């Protein structure tokens, strides 16, 4: 096996040896980067080797000339010539290998052959030096030749084939020069050792070459990826020296800093960036980490010279420690936070602000309220919470559409903000409900003035889509700490105050009082009791007679719902019917009333009618005609004997469905009566379209009509005339005094209903009343008392040290009846003060107290016109 075959053998003992030695590279069209590096190393070192060889030749030649031995001089000259020629060849080969891209195998073979050739003259020079006479000359020649051989071997060391070739050349030269077996054998032995060591070193070189090649490839890939990451992504990198001065910074961040007049390279990291105030710590945090040489991460920073802070980054860094544990500086990375901060700001805006009006939303109002109510050591800070609800807003949505409703809400928000100004925070908590938080004040006078200003501002007309729109506003007010120190409690109490404001006619403001909470709790308990009573059949009906004015005979009855509570006693329908409407039980109650009244009327004489009240909620239910049909069919009642009393509330939402309901009911054959005429919200236009058979004149027009100078008689006459013209009957409700009978009869009313002819009675008593054919007899007062005005409004009252709110049920010039306060008989004669006009107290005394109601006698005669003027002014503010 020749040398090439041996070196090319892929044996287990020498895996990859040709590649390791780099001898034959015919398979590779181009040299590897490592191989080119080694050839450059040979080229770089070879001038020194050539110089050493020439120096050794000159020294040996000079010594030989000095010794005067021609044989030595001739041999040294020939060796010097050969050595110079071969060294020059190797130098040319190495130089061309560095400058040009020869085929690798040509370079390797040339180096191998030339290194073998160099060894022969070097060994010849060494032989000549050893052949010299012993002495300093011989030693100097030996040292010169040995030094040249050492420098030549060091120069060829980078390329293993050349090193091996030099060894083979020396061994061959020994055999040629000595022609003796022993020196030749020793030389061959050392050559074999050189081969073994060269192979092992070649393996180490091959492993190192692969590792370095992998590192180069990985470094090149890493550099490519880093460049791509820096150029296309949001990330960037930085490096600083031991003093914290920037030595490297990604180009895109560097450009941002340069744009703000700050060249980053060589500047301190703490001079380039300033931290976000929202980041925990202080702006010295970066400086602390740099000085303490500790890691940090995810600090939000912006350019120190950017006052607007338009660009934000997140920066992280760690100290760099070398193999000896010495601190070398910092290295770190960062990401662009600008878009994320903008997105977070938008998310925050959406989370804390109302998208339609731009006001604070429910969440932000709650957070602000919680923060306002939190207090450290010391007295609690006062605050006020307004809860506002728009009146008649639903009608805008229903008539003009939700787009107009949204535009209206925007204008409402602007008006509230203008009125409140910097005094508080305004928010929209949903629909047409708004909140105003006013920290630092609990003055009722100041808050009342602001509430009136808000109501007046919101009641002014709005112009939207070419239409003029008028709405109103009710306001409930709760104060902290008087009405609660926790957010939930304050919101609940403000809501109760708003409920009271709506109950007092809307367009007003009310402060929370403890009685409101008691009333709410009572309503909740009442709701539960209604459910129980409905399931247990605890309700019953009574029937109040309707008398003809022509012959004073009963022509019908109105079915009235009654409830005897096991603990409360008799509960007025005015108390439980509104609760039933709020909690959704009114339809179940109405169904029971309809079926029960029809069944009991089925046993009456055929000419006696029964009237049943229908709530607006029932009227809006499409199943009402089916219910009426089922009730009269089950009772065997003629349709015209059932009269459905409908209030003007059904006309608040005039629509096609209302017209269809009227037609469906008239198709059945039942009679329709318009109840409480004159007290509703609609115009007379509905009388033109709705097929009513009767108009019931509200009792507010009947009471006091017989008093001299009272205008109610004229109103009754006008209503009767209108009804006669439309072919409708009329019933005067609430007739309680006998002199009113003659009046309404003279005015042309066809029927009378009221206590003057009896209260409501059970069904068995109705049968006894109808058993005789005689006219009914009037009872009660013969002459009308001082006119009284029925109302239901809240007023403040002061009885000694007690201060609270009560409800005024009716009022006259000399007194009023109130409820909402429980007093014993010992309170009769006590002095009180009551709010009859807004924010004005009047003196009175307690005249009587029974069944939860109290009669007051005014200290001075009260002019009811003032009350009417107050109501007119309030309605004007509400309606704009």
C-alpha positions in Angstrom: 0.0 0.0 0.0 1.5 3.3 -1.0 1.3 6.5 1.1 -1.7 8.0 -0.8 -3.6 4.7 -0.5 -2.7 4.5 3.2 -3.8 8.0 3.9 -7.0 7.6 1.9 -8.0 4.4 3.7 -11.2 5.0 5.6 -10.3 2.5 8.4 -11.7 2.4 12.0 -8.3 3.4 13.3 -8.0 6.5 11.1 -11.5 7.8 10.5 -11.6 10.7 8.1 -7.8 11.0 8.0 -7.5 12.4 4.5 -9.8 15.2 5.5 -8.0 15.7 8.8 -4.6 15.9 7.1 -6.0 17.9 4.3 -3.7 16.1 1.8 -6.1 15.1 -1.0 -9.0 17.3 -1.6 -10.0 16.3 -5.2 -13.6 15.8 -4.0 -13.9 19.5 -2.8 -13.9 22.1 -5.7 -13.1 24.9 -3.3 -10.9 25.0 -0.2 -12.5 25.4 3.2 -12.3 28.7 5.0 -10.1 27.0 7.7 -7.7 25.6 5.0 -7.4 29.0 3.4 -6.6 30.5 6.9 -3.8 28.0 7.4 -2.3 28.6 4.0 -2.3 32.3 4.8 -0.5 31.4 8.1 2.2 29.6 6.1 2.5 32.5 3.8 2.8 34.9 6.7 5.5 32.9 8.4 7.5 31.8 5.4 9.6 34.9 4.9 11.0 34.3 8.3 11.8 30.6 7.4 13.4 31.7 4.1 15.5 34.3 6.0 16.6 31.7 8.6 17.5 29.2 5.8 19.5 31.8 3.9 21.2 33.0 7.1 22.1 29.4 8.0 23.5 28.9 4.4 25.6 32.1 4.6 26.9 31.1 8.1 27.9 27.6 6.9 29.5 28.9 3.7 31.4 31.5 5.5 32.7 29.0 8.1 33.7 26.6 5.4 35.6 29.4 3.6 37.2 30.4 6.8 38.3 26.8 7.4 39.7 26.7 3.9 38.3 23.3 3.1 37.2 23.2 -0.5 35.1 20.2 -0.1 33.0 21.7 2.6 32.8 25.0 0.8 31.5 23.4 -2.4 29.0 21.2 -0.5 27.8 24.2 1.5 27.4 26.3 -1.6 25.5 23.6 -3.5 23.2 23.1 -0.5 22.7 26.8 -0.1 21.7 27.1 -3.7 19.3 24.2 -3.5 17.9 25.5 -0.3 17.3 29.0 -1.6 15.6 27.6 -4.8 13.3 25.3 -2.9 12.5 27.9 -0.3 11.7 30.3 -3.0 9.4 27.7 -4.6 7.6 27.2 -1.4 7.3 30.9 -0.8 5.9 31.4 -4.3 3.4 28.5 -3.8 2.3 29.8 -0.4 2.0 33.3 -1.7 0.0 32.2 -4.7 -2.2 30.0 -2.5 -3.0 33.1 -0.5 -3.5 35.4 -3.5 -5.3 33.0 -5.9 -7.7 30.2 -5.6 -5.8 27.2 -6.9 -7.2 23.7 -6.6 -6.6 22.6 -3.1 -4.8 19.3 -4.0 -2.3 21.3 -6.1 -1.3 23.4 -3.2 -1.1 20.5 -0.8 1.0 18.4 -3.1 3.3 21.3 -3.9 3.8 22.1 -0.2 4.4 18.4 0.5 7.0 18.0 -2.3 8.7 21.3 -1.6 8.9 20.6 2.1 10.6 17.3 1.4 13.0 19.1 -1.0 13.8 21.7 1.6 14.7 19.0 4.2 17.5 17.6 2.0 19.7 20.7 1.8 19.0 21.6 5.4 20.2 18.2 6.5 23.2 18.5 4.1 24.1 21.8 5.8 23.7 20.1 9.1 26.0 17.3 7.9 28.6 19.8 6.7 28.4 21.6 10.0 29.0 18.4 11.9 31.8 17.4 9.6 33.8 20.6 10.6 36.5 20.3 13.1 35.4 20.6 16.7 35.4 24.0 18.0 33.4 27.3 18.1 33.1 27.3 14.3 31.5 23.9 14.2 29.1 24.9 17.1 28.1 28.1 15.4 27.3 26.3 12.1 25.3 23.6 13.9 23.3 26.3 15.8 22.6 28.2 12.6 21.4 25.1 10.7 19.3 23.8 13.6 17.7 27.2 14.1 16.8 27.4 10.4 15.3 23.9 10.6 13.3 24.8 13.7 11.9 28.0 12.1 11.1 26.2 8.9 9.2 23.5 10.8 7.3 26.2 12.8 6.4 27.9 9.5 5.1 24.7 8.0 3.3 23.6 11.2 -0.1 25.0 10.2 -0.3 22.6 7.3 0.1 19.0 8.5 1.2 17.5 5.1 4.1 20.0 4.9 5.2 19.2 8.4 5.0 15.5 7.6 6.9 16.1 4.3 9.7 17.9 6.2 10.1 15.0 8.5 10.1 12.5 5.6 12.6 14.7 3.8 15.0 14.7 6.8 14.7 10.9 7.2 15.5 10.5 3.5 18.3 12.9 3.7 19.8 11.0 6.6 19.8 7.8 4.6 21.3 9.5 1.5 24.0 11.4 3.5 25.1 8.5 5.8 24.3 5.5 3.7 24.4 3.6 6.9 21.7 1.4 8.4 21.7 2.6 12.0 21.3 6.3 11.4 18.7 5.6 8.8 16.8 3.2 11.1 16.8 5.8 13.9 15.6 8.5 11.5 12.8 6.2 10.2 11.8 5.5 13.9 11.5 9.2 14.6 9.6 9.7 11.3 7.1 7.1 12.4 6.7 8.9 15.7 6.2 12.1 13.8 3.6 10.4 11.6 1.7 9.2 14.7 1.9 12.6 16.4 0.9 14.4 13.2 -2.1 12.1 12.7 -3.3 12.8 16.2 -2.7 16.5 15.9 -4.5 16.3 12.5 -7.5 14.7 14.2 -7.5 17.5 16.9 -7.2 20.0 14.1 -10.1 18.4 12.2 -12.2 18.5 15.3 -11.2 22.1 16.0 -11.8 23.0 12.3 -15.3 21.5 12.4 -16.1 23.3 15.7 -14.7 26.6 14.4 -16.6 26.1 11.1 -19.8 25.4 13.0 -19.1 28.5 15.1 -18.5 30.5 12.0 -21.7 29.2 10.5 -23.6 29.8 13.7 -22.1 33.2 14.0 -23.0 34.0 10.4 -26.6 32.7 11.0 -26.8 34.5 14.3 -25.6 37.8 12.7 -28.2 37.3 9.9 -31.0 36.6 12.4 -30.0 39.5 14.6 -29.9 41.8 11.6 -33.3 40.6 10.5 -34.7 40.9 14.1 -33.3 44.4 14.5 -34.4 45.5 11.1 -37.9 44.0 10.9 -39.0 43.4 14.5 -39.6 45.5 17.5 -36.6 44.2 19.4 -33.1 45.8 19.6 -29.8 45.2 21.4 -27.3 47.3 23.3 -23.9 46.9 24.9 -22.1 49.1 27.4 -18.6 49.1 28.9 -17.5 48.9 32.5 -18.5 52.6 33.0 -21.9 52.2 31.6 -21.1 54.0 28.3 -22.8 52.6 25.2 -20.5 50.8 22.8 -23.2 49.3 20.6 -26.8 50.2 20.0 -29.2 48.9 17.3 -29.5 51.2 14.4 -33.2 51.9 14.6 -33.0 53.0 18.3 -29.8 54.9 17.5 -31.7 56.8 14.8 -34.5 57.7 17.2 -32.0 59.1 19.7 -30.0 61.0 17.1 -33.3 62.6 15.9 -33.6 64.1 19.4 -30.1 65.5 19.2 -28.3 62.8 21.2 -25.6 60.6 19.6 -25.7 57.4 21.6 -22.2 55.8 21.2 -20.0 56.8 24.0 -22.8 58.3 26.1 -23.9 56.9 29.5 -26.9 54.7 29.5 -28.5 56.8 32.2 -28.0 60.0 30.1 -29.7 58.4 27.1 -32.9 57.1 28.7 -35.2 58.3 31.4 -37.6 55.9 33.1 -41.4 56.0 33.1 -42.8 57.5 36.3 -45.3 54.6 36.4 -42.4 52.2 36.8 -41.8 51.2 40.4 -38.7 53.0 41.9 -37.1 56.3 40.9 -35.2 57.5 37.9 -32.0 56.6 39.7 -32.9 52.9 39.3 -30.9 52.5 36.1 -28.0 54.2 37.6 -28.2 52.0 40.6 -28.1 48.9 38.5 -25.2 50.2 36.5 -23.2 51.1 39.6 -24.0 47.9 41.5 -23.5 45.7 38.4 -26.8 43.9 38.8 -29.4 42.7 36.3 -32.6 44.5 35.5 -35.5 43.8 33.2 -38.6 45.3 31.6 -38.0 48.9 32.6 -40.1 51.4 30.5 -37.9 54.2 29.2 -38.0 57.0 26.7 -35.4 59.3 25.2 -34.1 61.6 27.9 -34.2 64.5 25.5 -37.7 63.8 24.3 -40.1 66.0 26.4 -43.2 64.7 24.6 -42.2 61.1 25.3 -43.5 60.0 21.9 -41.5 56.8 21.8 -41.2 54.3 24.6 -39.1 51.2 25.0 -38.8 48.3 27.4 -35.1 47.7 28.3 -33.4 44.8 30.1 -29.7 44.2 30.8 -27.3 42.0 32.7 -23.6 42.3 33.6 -21.0 40.4 31.5 -18.3 38.5 33.4 -15.3 36.8 31.7 -13.7 33.5 32.4 -11.6 35.0 35.2 -14.6 36.6 36.9 -13.8 40.1 35.8 -16.6 42.5 35.0 -16.5 43.6 31.4 -19.7 45.7 31.1 -23.4 45.3 30.3 -25.2 43.6 27.5 -29.0 43.8 27.0 -32.0 44.0 24.8 -35.1 46.0 24.5 -38.5 46.1 22.7 -40.5 49.0 21.3 -43.5 49.7 23.6 -44.9 52.6 21.7 -47.7 50.8 19.9 -48.4 48.6 22.9 -48.7 51.7 25.1 -51.0 53.3 22.6 -53.1 50.1 22.5 -53.2 50.0 26.3 -54.2 53.6 26.4 -57.0 52.9 24.0 -58.1 49.8 26.0 -58.0 51.9 29.1 -60.1 54.5 27.5 -62.6 51.9 26.3 -62.6 50.3 29.8 -63.1 53.5 31.8 -64.9 55.8 29.4 -68.3 55.6 27.8 -67.9 55.1 24.1 -70.9 57.2 23.1 -70.6 60.3 25.2 -66.9 60.2 26.3 -67.9 60.5 29.9 -66.7 58.2 32.6 -68.4 54.8 32.5 -69.8 52.8 35.3 -66.4 51.2 36.2 -64.5 54.4 36.4 -67.3 56.1 38.4 -67.1 53.2 40.8 -63.4 53.4 41.1 -63.5 57.1 41.7 -66.3 56.7 44.3 -64.3 54.1 46.1 -61.2 56.3 46.1 -63.2 59.3 47.3 -64.7 57.4 50.1 -61.4 56.0 51.3 -60.0 58.1 54.1 -57.0 57.8 56.3 -56.8 58.8 60.0 -59.1 61.7 60.8 -62.6 62.6 59.9 -64.3 61.3 56.8 -64.2 63.6 53.8 -67.7 64.7 52.7 -69.0 63.8 49.3 -72.2 63.8 47.3 -73.5 61.5 44.7 -76.1 62.5 42.1 -78.0 59.8 40.3 -79.9 61.2 37.3 -82.5 59.7 35.0 -83.9 61.3 31.9 -87.7 61.7 31.7 -89.5 60.8 28.4 -86.2 59.6 26.8 -87.8 56.3 25.7 -90.3 58.2 23.6 -87.5 59.8 21.6 -86.0 56.5 20.8 -89.4 55.1 19.8 -90.4 58.0 17.6 -87.1 59.3 16.1 -85.0 56.1 16.4 -81.9 55.2 18.3 -79.6 57.3 16.2 -81.5 60.4 17.4 -81.5 59.0 20.9 -77.7 58.7 20.8 -77.3 62.3 19.5 -79.6 63.4 22.3 -77.4 61.6 24.9 -74.3 63.3 23.6 -75.9 66.7 24.0 -77.2 65.8 27.5 -73.6 64.8 28.5 -72.3 68.1 27.3 -74.9 70.1 29.2 -74.2 68.1 32.4 -70.4 68.7 32.1 -71.0 72.4 31.5 -73.2 72.7 34.6 -70.9 70.6 36.9 -67.6 72.0 35.6 -64.6 71.2 37.7 -66.6 70.6 40.8 -67.1 66.9 40.2 -66.8 63.9 37.9 -69.7 63.2 35.4 -70.4 59.7 34.2 -72.9 57.7 32.2 -73.7 54.4 33.8 -76.0 53.0 31.1 -79.0 53.9 29.0 -80.3 57.3 30.0 -78.8 57.2 33.6 -76.0 59.5 34.6 -74.0 60.0 37.8 -72.2 63.0 39.2 -69.6 62.6 42.0 -69.0 65.8 44.0 -66.2 65.3 46.5 -65.6 67.7 49.3 -69.2 69.0 49.7 -72.3 68.0 51.6 -74.1 71.4 51.7 -77.8 70.8 50.9 -78.2 74.4 49.7 -75.3 74.2 47.3 -76.3 70.7 46.1 -80.0 71.7 45.7 -78.9 74.7 43.6 -76.8 72.5 41.4 -79.6 70.0 41.0 -82.1 72.6 40.0 -79.6 74.0 37.5 -79.1 70.6 36.0 -82.8 69.9 35.8 -83.3 73.3 34.1 -80.4 72.8 31.7 -81.5 69.4 30.6 -85.1 70.5 30.2 -84.2 73.1 27.6 -85.2 72.1 24.0 -82.8 70.0 21.9 -82.6 70.3 18.1 -81.8 67.0 16.5 -82.3 65.9 12.9 -84.5 69.0 12.3 -86.8 68.2 15.2 -87.2 70.0 18.5 -87.1 67.6 21.4 -88.0 68.3 25.1 -87.2 65.9 27.9 -86.9 66.2 31.6 -84.7 64.9 34.4 -85.1 63.5 37.9 -82.3 63.6 40.4 -81.6 61.5 43.5 -78.9 62.7 45.9 -77.0 60.8 48.6 -74.4 62.3 50.9 -71.4 60.8 52.5 -70.9 60.0 55.4 -74.4 60.8 56.5 -76.0 58.4 54.0 -73.3 55.8 53.8 -69.5 55.4 53.9 -69.3 52.6 51.4 -69.8 52.9 47.7 -72.6 50.2 47.5 -74.5 51.8 50.2 -74.2 55.3 48.8 -75.3 54.2 45.3 -78.2 52.3 46.7 -79.4 55.3 48.7 -79.0 57.7 45.7 -81.1 55.3 43.7 -83.8 55.3 46.4 -83.7 59.1 46.3 -84.1 59.0 42.5 -87.1 56.6 42.9 -88.7 59.1 45.3 -88.1 62.0 42.9 -89.8 60.1 40.1 -92.7 59.3 42.5 -93.1 63.0 43.3 -93.9 63.8 39.7 -90.5 63.8 38.0 -88.5 66.9 37.1 -87.5 67.3 40.8 -84.6 66.4 43.0 -84.8 64.5 46.3 -82.2 63.8 49.1 -82.1 60.4 50.5 -83.8 59.8 53.9 -84.0 56.7 56.1 -87.7 56.5 55.4 -86.9 55.8 51.7 -84.9 52.7 52.7 -87.6 51.6 55.0 -90.1 52.1 52.1 -87.9 50.1 49.7 -87.6 47.3 52.2 -91.3 47.5 52.7 -91.9 47.3 48.9 -89.7 44.3 48.7 -91.6 42.6 51.5 -94.8 43.7 49.9 -93.7 42.1 46.6 -93.0 38.8 48.3 -96.4 39.0 50.1 -98.2 39.7 46.8 -96.7 36.5 45.3 -97.8 34.5 48.3 -101.3 36.1 48.3 -101.7 35.4 44.6 -100.7 31.7 45.0 -102.9 31.3 48.1 -106.0 33.2 46.8 -105.8 35.9 49.4 -107.2 38.6 47.1 -110.9 39.4 46.7 -113.1 41.7 44.8 -115.6 44.4 45.9 -118.0 46.1 43.7 -118.9 49.8 43.8 -122.2 50.8 42.2 -122.6 53.0 39.2 -125.9 54.9 39.4 -127.9 56.5 36.6 -128.6 60.2 37.1 -131.9 59.8 35.3 -133.6 57.5 37.7 -131.0 56.9 40.5 -130.9 53.2 39.8 -127.9 51.0 39.8 -126.9 50.1 36.2 -123.6 48.5 36.9 -120.6 47.9 39.2 -116.9 48.6 39.0 -114.8 45.6 40.2 -112.2 46.8 42.7 -109.3 44.6 43.9 -108.9 44.3 47.7 -106.3 42.5 49.9 -106.6 41.8 53.6 -103.0 41.2 54.7 -102.6 38.8 57.6 -100.4 41.3 59.5 -100.8 44.6 57.7 -104.6 44.5 57.6 -106.3 46.0 54.6 -103.7 47.1 52.0 -104.8 49.9 49.6 -104.6 49.1 45.9 -102.6 52.4 45.6 -99.8 50.6 47.5 -99.7 47.1 46.1 -100.8 47.7 42.5 -97.7 49.9 41.6 -95.5 47.2 43.2 -97.3 44.5 41.2 -96.6 46.5 38.0 -93.0 46.9 38.9 -92.3 43.3 39.7 -94.3 41.9 36.7 -97.3 40.4 38.7 -99.9 42.8 37.4 -100.8 40.6 34.5 -101.4 37.6 36.7 -103.5 39.8 39.0 -105.4 41.3 36.1 -106.2 37.8 34.7 -107.6 36.7 38.0 -109.7 39.9 38.4 -111.1 39.5 34.8 -112.2 35.9 35.3 -113.5 36.4 38.8 -115.5 39.6 37.9 -117.0 37.9 34.8 -117.9 34.8 36.7 -119.7 36.7 39.5 -121.4 39.1 37.1 -122.8 36.1 35.3 -125.2 35.6 38.2 -126.5 39.2 38.1 -129.5 40.5 36.3 -129.0 40.8 32.5 -129.1 44.6 32.5 -126.3 45.0 35.1 -122.8 45.6 33.7 -119.5 45.0 35.4 -116.5 47.2 34.8 -112.9 45.9 35.1 -109.8 48.1 35.1 -107.1 47.1 32.5 -103.6 48.3 33.2 -101.4 49.7 30.3 -99.2 46.6 30.7 -102.2 44.3 30.1 -103.4 46.4 27.2 -100.0 46.0 25.5 -100.2 42.2 25.7 -101.5 40.7 22.4 -103.2 37.9 24.4 -105.7 40.3 26.0 -108.5 39.7 23.5 -108.2 35.9 24.0 -108.3 36.4 27.8 -111.5 38.5 27.5 -113.1 36.0 25.2 -112.3 33.1 27.5 -113.5 35.0 30.6 -117.0 35.9 29.2 -117.4 32.6 27.6 -116.7 30.7 30.8 -119.1 32.9 32.8 -121.8 32.9 30.1 -121.7 36.7 30.2 -123.0 38.8 27.3 -120.0 40.8 25.8 -121.8 44.1 26.2 -122.2 43.6 29.9 -118.4 43.7 30.4 -116.8 47.2 30.4 -113.1 47.6 30.2 -111.8 50.7 31.8 -108.6 52.0 30.2 -106.5 54.9 31.4 -104.8 57.5 29.2 -101.5 55.8 29.9 -102.1 53.4 27.0 -101.7 56.4 24.6 -98.1 57.2 25.7 -97.0 54.8 23.0 -99.4 55.4 20.2 -98.8 52.8 17.6 -100.4 50.5 15.1 -100.6 47.8 17.8 -102.8 50.0 20.0 -105.2 50.6 17.1 -105.3 46.9 16.4 -106.0 46.1 20.1 -109.0 48.5 20.1 -110.4 46.9 17.0 -109.9 43.4 18.4 -111.7 44.3 21.7 -114.6 46.0 19.9 -114.9 43.0 17.6 -115.6 40.9 20.7 -118.4 43.3 21.6 -117.2 44.5 25.0 -117.6 48.1 26.1 -114.6 50.5 26.4 -114.4 53.3 29.0 -111.8 56.0 29.2 -110.9 56.2 32.9 -109.5 59.2 34.8 -110.1 61.5 31.8 -108.2 64.8 31.9 -105.3 63.6 34.2 -103.2 61.8 31.6 -100.4 62.8 29.2 -102.1 62.6 25.9 -104.1 65.0 23.8 -107.7 64.9 22.8 -106.7 63.4 19.5 -107.2 59.8 20.7 -110.9 60.4 21.3 -111.2 60.7 17.5 -109.7 57.3 16.9 -110.3 55.1 20.0 -113.9 53.6 20.0 -114.8 54.5 23.6 -118.4 54.0 24.8 -117.9 56.1 28.0 -115.8 58.8 29.5 -115.2 58.7 33.2 -114.5 62.2 34.6 -111.8 62.1 37.2 -112.7 62.9 40.8 -110.2 65.8 40.9 -112.7 67.7 38.7 -115.7 66.6 40.7 -114.6 67.5 44.2 -115.3 71.1 45.1 -117.2 71.7 41.9 -120.2 72.8 43.9 -118.2 75.4 45.7 -118.9 79.0 44.6 -116.3 80.3 42.1 -114.9 76.9 41.4 -114.1 76.3 37.8 -114.4 72.5 37.9 -118.1 72.8 37.0 -117.2 74.5 33.7 -114.6 71.7 33.0 -117.2 69.0 33.7 -119.7 70.8 31.4 -117.1 70.9 28.6 -116.3 67.2 29.0 -120.0 66.2 28.9 -120.6 68.3 25.8 -117.6 66.7 24.1 -118.8 63.2 25.1 -122.4 63.9 23.9 -121.1 65.1 20.6 -119.1 61.9 20.2 -122.0 59.7 21.3 -120.4 58.6 24.6 -121.8 58.3 28.1 -120.2 60.1 31.0 -119.6 59.0 34.6 -118.6 61.4 37.4 -116.2 59.7 39.7 -115.6 60.4 43.4 -118.9 62.0 44.2 -119.0 62.1 48.0 -121.2 65.1 48.9 -124.9 65.2 48.1 -124.9 68.7 46.7 -122.5 67.4 44.0 -125.2 65.0 42.8 -127.5 67.8 41.7 -124.6 69.6 40.1 -123.3 66.8 37.9 -126.9 65.9 37.0 -127.5 69.4 35.9 -124.3 69.4 33.9 -125.6 66.5 31.9 -123.5 63.5 33.3 -125.3 60.2 32.7 -123.9 58.3 35.6 -122.5 58.9 39.1 -120.0 56.7 41.0 -118.7 57.5 44.5 -119.1 57.1 48.2 -122.3 59.1 48.1 -124.0 56.0 46.8 -122.0 53.5 48.7 -118.6 51.9 49.0 -117.5 48.7 47.4 -119.2 45.5 48.7 -118.7 41.8 48.3 -120.5 39.8 45.7 -123.1 38.4 48.1 -124.0 42.0 49.2 -124.4 42.9 45.5 -127.0 40.2 45.1 -129.0 41.7 48.0 -128.7 45.2 46.6 -130.0 44.0 43.3 -132.8 42.0 44.8 -135.1 45.1 45.0 -136.0 47.4 42.1 -136.1 50.6 44.3 -133.8 53.5 43.6 -130.6 53.9 45.8 -130.5 56.5 48.5 -127.7 59.0 48.8 -125.7 59.3 52.0 -122.9 61.4 53.5 -122.4 65.2 53.8 -125.1 67.3 52.2 -122.8 70.3 51.6 -119.3 70.3 50.2 -116.4 71.0 52.4 -113.4 73.2 51.7 -111.9 72.1 48.5 -109.1 69.7 48.8 -106.4 68.8 46.3 -105.4 65.2 46.0 -101.7 64.6 45.5 -98.9 62.2 46.3 -95.7 64.0 47.0 -92.9 63.9 49.5 -92.2 66.7 51.9 -89.8 67.3 54.8 -91.3 67.6 58.2 -90.0 68.6 61.7 -91.7 67.4 64.8 -89.7 68.5 67.8 -86.2 66.9 67.4 -87.5 64.5 64.7 -86.7 65.4 61.1 -87.8 63.2 58.2 -89.8 62.9 55.0 -93.6 62.3 54.8 -96.1 61.9 51.9 -98.8 64.5 51.5 -102.0 62.8 50.4 -104.3 65.8 50.1 -104.2 69.4 51.0 -106.7 72.3 51.4 -106.3 75.9 52.4 -106.6 75.0 56.1 -104.9 71.7 56.4 -103.5 68.5 54.9 -103.5 64.8 55.3 -100.1 63.1 55.4 -98.8 59.5 56.0 -95.3 58.0 56.4 -95.0 58.8 60.1 -96.5 56.8 62.9 -97.8 59.0 65.8 -99.9 58.1 68.9 -102.9 60.0 70.2 -100.7 61.8 72.6 -99.1 63.7 69.7 -102.4 65.5 68.9 -101.9 69.2 69.4 -98.2 69.1 68.9 -96.6 71.8 66.8 -94.9 70.8 63.5 -93.2 72.5 60.5 -93.8 71.0 57.0 -92.4 71.8 53.6 -95.4 72.8 51.5 -93.5 74.7 48.9 -90.0 73.8 47.7 -87.5 74.6 50.4 -90.1 76.6 52.4 -91.4 75.4 55.8 -94.9 76.3 57.2 -96.2 76.0 60.8 -99.0 73.6 61.6 -100.3 71.4 64.4 -101.5 67.8 64.6 -105.3 67.7 64.5 -105.7 63.9 64.5 -103.7 60.7 64.0 -105.1 57.2 63.2 -104.3 54.2 60.9 -100.9 55.6 60.0 -102.4 58.8 58.7 -102.1 62.3 60.3 -104.3 65.4 59.9 -102.6 68.7 60.1 -104.2 72.1 60.7 -102.2 75.0 59.3 -101.4 77.9 61.6 -102.3 80.3 58.8 -104.6 79.8 55.8 -102.6 78.5 52.9 -103.1 79.9 49.5 -103.4 76.9 47.1 -102.6 79.2 44.2 -99.1 79.3 45.5 -98.9 75.5 45.3 -100.3 75.6 41.8 -97.8 78.2 40.7 -95.0 76.2 42.2 -96.1 73.1 40.3 -96.4 75.1 37.1 -92.9 76.6 37.6 -91.5 73.1 38.3 -93.2 71.7 35.2 -91.9 74.6 33.1 -88.3 73.8 34.3 -88.9 70.2 33.5 -90.4 70.7 30.1 -88.0 73.5 29.1 
